[in-house]
């Protein structure tokens, strides 16, 4: 998922705005007293399946932080994007610009609508393994951000393709260590912890380190669910109900929804189908909402109840998820 931190750099004046709003992670470290207080509060463990997740990264004129809750009704998770190794940008940065009272008000309104607010980490513009970020210290500072700014958890949108493609296992071990330390800091049942891998990373024998097959095998029990990106992997990949659900192409074998479940051992309830809101929100992989609703219905009829993720607000909003849910999970 491509954050506007990098896209904005080519727009006049936008890069300077982002630089001004970025905040070093170290600035969010908590005192021992504050951390002790935050750790003892009752937090939301997040929704049970099905999960309906919407990411928000785009700058929206006149809007700081999440939109009015009525604009995202029908979702149960809202992901502020992105918190990077170098600090908070875009919607994650906007969240820090709200006062504590404003954040509390937003959280209350969203909670009343059954929507958890999390922060998404890394995205397409951050490559933590390739750049040598330490997984333990990075997890500690990002968990501190979650606690300091009263969020319900994190989504690990790791897209360090060079590290995965290297096939030496470094990327997988980085993710394993990072996830374990995040869970140490953000206890299961109290905070949400999700990952957003691209679907091909579940293909067997395609990556030397095993990609997400290895990650799931080692720390899948610590991950609440996967927001699987079934897009940006080729013009004909995952664009029909059959290729999305049943049988993927030979390019990325065994990476359709039910193939991931059977081949990688991921419970169906942990597999959330991720799609772009419009053709402009991804290079490829778009499916119209009417077709996607039929795919979701087919999957539910075969025992799946994971849910749906969309990239991104405001191109998708309440009406988008209402259409996608209409046949299988009507409100």
C-alpha positions as CSV (number, residue, x, y, z in Angstrom):
1,X,0.0,0.0,0.0
2,X,1.5,3.3,-1.1
3,X,1.5,6.0,1.5
4,X,1.1,9.6,0.5
5,X,4.3,10.4,2.2
6,X,6.2,9.5,-1.0
7,X,3.4,10.4,-3.5
8,X,3.1,13.8,-1.9
9,X,6.7,14.5,-2.6
10,X,5.9,15.1,-6.3
11,X,3.1,17.5,-5.5
12,X,3.9,21.2,-5.0
13,X,4.2,22.0,-1.4
14,X,2.9,18.7,-0.1
15,X,6.2,17.2,0.9
16,X,7.0,20.1,3.1
17,X,3.7,19.7,4.8
18,X,4.5,16.0,5.5
19,X,7.9,16.9,6.8
20,X,6.4,19.3,9.2
21,X,3.9,16.8,10.6
22,X,6.3,13.9,10.9
23,X,7.3,13.1,14.5
24,X,10.3,11.0,15.6
25,X,9.2,7.8,17.2
26,X,11.5,8.5,20.2
27,X,9.3,11.5,21.0
28,X,6.5,9.1,21.9
29,X,8.3,7.0,24.5
30,X,6.3,6.9,27.7
31,X,7.5,7.4,31.2
32,X,7.4,4.3,33.4
33,X,4.4,5.7,35.3
34,X,2.4,6.5,32.2
35,X,3.2,3.1,30.7
36,X,2.1,1.4,33.9
37,X,-1.2,3.3,33.9
38,X,-1.9,2.6,30.2
39,X,-1.0,-1.1,30.5
40,X,-3.6,-1.6,33.3
41,X,-6.5,0.0,31.4
42,X,-9.2,-2.2,29.8
43,X,-8.6,-2.1,26.1
44,X,-10.7,-3.5,23.2
45,X,-9.6,-6.8,21.9
46,X,-11.1,-5.8,18.6
47,X,-14.0,-7.4,16.6
48,X,-14.5,-11.1,16.1
49,X,-14.9,-12.3,12.6
50,X,-16.1,-11.0,10.2
51,X,-13.8,-8.0,10.2
52,X,-14.5,-5.1,7.9
53,X,-11.3,-3.0,7.6
54,X,-10.8,0.4,5.9
55,X,-7.4,2.1,5.6
56,X,-7.1,5.9,5.5
57,X,-3.9,7.6,4.2
58,X,-5.1,10.3,1.8
59,X,-5.1,13.9,2.7
60,X,-8.7,15.2,2.9
61,X,-9.1,18.9,2.9
62,X,-10.6,20.3,6.1
63,X,-10.3,16.9,7.9
64,X,-7.8,16.1,10.5
65,X,-7.7,12.5,11.7
66,X,-10.6,10.1,11.1
67,X,-13.8,11.2,9.3
68,X,-17.2,11.6,10.9
69,X,-18.2,8.2,12.0
70,X,-21.3,8.1,9.8
71,X,-19.0,8.1,6.8
72,X,-17.5,4.7,7.7
73,X,-20.5,2.9,9.2
74,X,-20.4,-0.8,8.3
75,X,-16.7,-1.2,9.0
76,X,-15.5,-2.4,12.4
77,X,-11.8,-1.4,12.0
78,X,-10.3,1.9,10.9
79,X,-6.6,2.0,10.1
80,X,-4.7,5.2,10.3
81,X,-1.8,5.1,7.8
82,X,1.2,5.2,8.3
83,X,3.6,5.0,11.2
84,X,7.1,4.5,9.8
85,X,10.4,3.8,11.3
86,X,11.2,7.5,11.0
87,X,8.0,8.7,12.6
88,X,4.3,9.3,12.0
89,X,3.1,10.5,8.6
90,X,-0.2,11.2,6.9
91,X,-3.3,10.1,8.9
92,X,-1.1,8.7,11.7
93,X,0.5,12.1,12.1
94,X,-2.9,13.8,12.0
95,X,-4.0,11.7,14.9
96,X,-1.2,13.1,17.0
97,X,-2.2,16.7,16.1
98,X,-5.6,16.3,17.7
99,X,-5.8,17.2,21.4
100,X,-6.3,14.4,24.0
101,X,-9.9,15.6,24.4
102,X,-10.5,15.4,20.6
103,X,-9.0,12.0,20.4
104,X,-11.1,10.8,23.3
105,X,-14.3,12.1,21.6
106,X,-13.5,10.4,18.3
107,X,-12.7,7.2,20.1
108,X,-16.0,7.3,21.9
109,X,-18.0,7.9,18.8
110,X,-16.2,5.2,16.9
111,X,-16.5,2.7,19.8
112,X,-20.3,3.4,20.0
113,X,-20.5,2.5,16.3
114,X,-18.5,-0.7,16.9
115,X,-15.3,0.6,15.2
116,X,-11.8,0.1,16.5
117,X,-9.1,2.6,15.6
118,X,-5.6,1.2,14.9
119,X,-2.4,2.5,13.2
120,X,-0.9,0.8,10.2
121,X,2.9,0.4,10.2
122,X,5.4,0.7,7.3
123,X,3.5,0.5,4.0
124,X,5.1,0.6,0.6
125,X,7.4,3.4,1.5
126,X,9.2,1.8,4.4
127,X,11.7,-1.2,4.2
128,X,12.7,-1.9,7.8
129,X,14.7,-5.1,7.1
130,X,16.6,-3.7,4.1
131,X,17.4,-0.4,6.0
132,X,18.7,-2.3,9.1
133,X,16.0,-1.3,11.6
134,X,16.3,-3.3,14.8
135,X,13.0,-5.3,15.2
136,X,13.0,-5.2,19.0
137,X,13.5,-1.5,19.4
138,X,11.2,-0.7,16.5
139,X,8.5,-2.8,18.1
140,X,9.0,-1.1,21.4
141,X,8.7,2.5,20.1
142,X,5.7,1.6,17.9
143,X,3.9,0.0,20.7
144,X,4.6,3.0,22.8
145,X,3.0,5.2,20.1
146,X,-0.1,3.0,20.3
147,X,-0.3,3.4,24.1
148,X,0.6,7.1,24.2
149,X,-2.1,8.0,21.6
150,X,-4.8,5.6,23.0
151,X,-5.2,3.4,19.9
152,X,-6.7,-0.1,19.8
153,X,-3.7,-1.8,18.1
154,X,-1.6,-2.0,15.0
155,X,-1.6,-3.4,11.5
156,X,1.8,-4.6,10.2
157,X,1.8,-3.6,6.5
158,X,5.3,-4.9,5.8
159,X,6.2,-4.5,2.1
160,X,10.0,-4.9,2.1
161,X,9.9,-6.9,-1.2
162,X,13.7,-6.8,-1.7
163,X,14.2,-8.5,1.7
164,X,11.5,-11.2,1.0
165,X,12.8,-11.7,-2.5
166,X,16.4,-12.2,-1.2
167,X,15.3,-15.6,0.0
168,X,17.8,-15.7,2.8
169,X,15.3,-15.8,5.7
170,X,16.3,-12.4,7.1
171,X,12.9,-10.8,6.3
172,X,11.0,-13.6,7.8
173,X,13.1,-13.6,11.0
174,X,12.7,-9.8,11.2
175,X,9.0,-10.2,11.1
176,X,8.9,-13.0,13.6
177,X,11.1,-11.1,16.1
178,X,9.1,-7.9,15.5
179,X,5.7,-9.6,16.0
180,X,6.8,-11.3,19.2
181,X,8.0,-8.1,20.7
182,X,4.9,-6.2,19.6
183,X,2.8,-8.9,21.4
184,X,5.0,-8.6,24.5
185,X,4.1,-4.9,24.6
186,X,0.5,-5.1,23.3
187,X,-1.0,-8.1,25.0
188,X,-3.3,-10.4,23.1
189,X,-7.0,-9.9,24.1
190,X,-6.3,-6.3,24.9
191,X,-4.8,-4.9,21.7
192,X,-5.4,-5.8,18.0
193,X,-2.3,-7.0,16.1
194,X,-2.9,-7.8,12.4
195,X,-0.6,-8.2,9.4
196,X,-1.3,-7.2,5.7
197,X,0.8,-9.5,3.5
198,X,0.4,-9.7,-0.3
199,X,-1.4,-12.9,-1.3
200,X,1.6,-14.4,-3.2
201,X,3.6,-14.5,0.0
202,X,1.6,-17.6,0.9
203,X,2.6,-19.4,-2.2
204,X,4.8,-22.5,-1.5
205,X,8.3,-22.8,-2.8
206,X,8.4,-19.3,-4.3
207,X,10.5,-17.6,-1.7
208,X,13.7,-19.0,-0.2
209,X,12.7,-18.0,3.4
210,X,9.2,-19.1,3.1
211,X,7.7,-15.6,3.3
212,X,4.4,-15.6,5.2
213,X,4.1,-19.4,5.4
214,X,7.1,-19.2,7.7
215,X,5.8,-16.2,9.6
216,X,2.5,-17.8,10.2
217,X,4.1,-21.1,11.3
218,X,6.2,-19.3,13.9
219,X,3.9,-16.5,15.2
220,X,0.5,-16.9,13.6
221,X,-1.0,-17.6,17.0
222,X,0.0,-14.0,18.0
223,X,-1.6,-12.4,14.9
224,X,-5.4,-11.7,15.2
225,X,-6.0,-11.9,11.5
226,X,-4.4,-11.2,8.0
227,X,-5.6,-8.3,5.8
228,X,-4.5,-10.1,2.7
229,X,-3.7,-7.8,-0.3
230,X,-5.3,-9.6,-3.3
231,X,-4.1,-6.8,-5.7
232,X,-1.0,-5.3,-7.3
233,X,0.2,-8.7,-8.3
234,X,-0.6,-8.8,-12.0
235,X,-3.3,-7.6,-14.4
236,X,-5.3,-10.9,-14.3
237,X,-4.5,-12.0,-10.7
238,X,-7.4,-12.4,-8.3
239,X,-9.9,-10.6,-10.6
240,X,-12.6,-13.3,-10.7
241,X,-14.3,-15.1,-7.9
242,X,-12.6,-18.3,-8.9
243,X,-9.1,-16.9,-9.0
244,X,-9.7,-15.0,-5.8
245,X,-11.2,-17.8,-3.8
246,X,-10.5,-21.2,-5.4
247,X,-7.5,-21.5,-7.8
248,X,-4.9,-18.8,-8.3
249,X,-2.7,-18.7,-11.4
250,X,0.5,-20.6,-12.0
251,X,2.4,-17.4,-11.4
252,X,1.4,-17.3,-7.8
253,X,0.2,-20.9,-7.1
254,X,-1.8,-21.9,-4.0
255,X,-2.5,-18.2,-3.1
256,X,-6.3,-18.0,-3.6
257,X,-8.3,-17.7,-0.4
258,X,-9.2,-21.3,0.2
259,X,-5.8,-22.4,-1.0
260,X,-4.1,-20.3,1.6
261,X,-6.2,-21.9,4.3
262,X,-5.6,-25.4,3.2
263,X,-1.9,-25.1,2.2
264,X,-0.7,-22.7,4.9
265,X,-2.8,-23.8,7.8
266,X,-4.3,-20.3,8.3
267,X,-7.8,-20.5,9.8
268,X,-10.5,-19.2,7.4
269,X,-11.7,-16.8,10.1
270,X,-8.2,-15.1,10.0
271,X,-8.2,-14.4,6.3
272,X,-9.7,-11.0,5.4
273,X,-10.1,-10.4,1.6
274,X,-8.3,-7.1,0.7
275,X,-9.2,-5.1,-2.4
276,X,-8.8,-1.6,-3.7
277,X,-11.7,0.7,-3.7
278,X,-11.3,1.9,-7.3
279,X,-9.0,1.2,-10.2
280,X,-7.0,4.2,-9.2
281,X,-6.3,2.8,-5.8
282,X,-4.1,0.0,-7.1
283,X,-2.1,-1.0,-10.2
284,X,-4.4,-4.0,-10.7
285,X,-6.6,-6.4,-9.0
286,X,-9.8,-4.3,-8.8
287,X,-13.2,-6.0,-8.7
288,X,-16.4,-4.0,-8.9
289,X,-18.4,-4.0,-5.7
290,X,-21.3,-6.0,-7.3
291,X,-18.9,-8.8,-8.3
292,X,-17.0,-8.7,-5.0
293,X,-20.3,-9.1,-3.1
294,X,-21.0,-12.3,-5.1
295,X,-17.5,-13.6,-4.3
296,X,-18.0,-12.8,-0.6
297,X,-21.3,-14.6,-0.6
298,X,-19.7,-17.7,-2.3
299,X,-16.9,-17.8,0.3
300,X,-19.4,-17.5,3.2
301,X,-21.4,-20.4,1.7
302,X,-18.2,-22.5,1.9
303,X,-17.6,-21.8,5.6
304,X,-15.5,-18.6,5.4
305,X,-16.3,-15.6,7.6
306,X,-13.0,-13.6,7.7
307,X,-14.3,-10.3,6.3
308,X,-13.2,-7.7,3.8
309,X,-10.5,-5.0,3.8
310,X,-10.4,-2.0,1.5
311,X,-7.7,0.4,0.4
312,X,-8.7,3.2,0.9
313,X,-10.9,6.0,2.4
314,X,-12.4,8.3,1.0
315,X,-12.6,6.3,-2.3
316,X,-14.4,3.7,-0.2
317,X,-16.7,4.7,2.5
318,X,-20.0,3.5,4.1
319,X,-21.7,2.9,0.8
320,X,-18.8,0.7,-0.5
321,X,-18.9,-1.7,2.4
322,X,-22.7,-1.8,2.4
323,X,-22.7,-3.0,-1.2
324,X,-19.9,-5.5,-0.6
325,X,-21.6,-6.9,2.6
326,X,-25.1,-6.9,1.1
327,X,-25.4,-10.6,0.0
328,X,-23.5,-12.3,2.8
329,X,-23.3,-10.0,5.8
330,X,-26.1,-7.4,5.5
331,X,-26.2,-4.9,8.3
